[in-house]
Each structure stands twice: as C-alpha cells, then as structure tokens.
C-alpha cells in the first residue's frame, strides 16, 4: 500500500512540475499530437520543443509590465518569451518570480 501511495505522489509531482510548459527557442508543429524523440509538447499540445529548452511560463514575469501582449495559441514571436498570464515578454525583460 505504501508503495502505491509513494508512486502516486511522485507521479503527481512530475505531472505538476511544468504546469504551463513553454519553449525558449522556436517550436515546431506537433504531428498528430506527437513529437520526435528528444522533444516535448508545449502550447497546449500543439507544438514540439527540444526538452532542454522547455520551461514553466508560470514561473516568470515581464519587468515593469513591458509585455508585447497576449500570446497567440501559447506561442510568442521570435525574440519574445511566454510568461505567466499568457503574455509575450522581450528576452531582456524576462524575469523569474521569487519563490
């Protein structure tokens, strides 16, 4: 019984670790909801991103509200990164939230 609870807790932590996954570099469209090896789904499962470039957008904000505006389908234009609130932020204004 304890093993089942421990495994369930571990899976819960892993599942919630990246609640709003986004990509630091350009993302490619997912084909049939799947990505090639070495990449993962982002933007609501619509795009693929190299695993090394994935981050949780909910852990970041834009300095002084310098947001470009809302992301389109969870994707921002080149040179901008997704932050909490589904806003696009310039790389120079992209900051981690204090925990």
Secondary structure by P-SEA (a helix, b strand, c coil): caaaaaaaaaaaaaaacccccccccccccccccccccccccccccccccccccccccccccccccccccccccccccccccccccbbbbcccccccccc
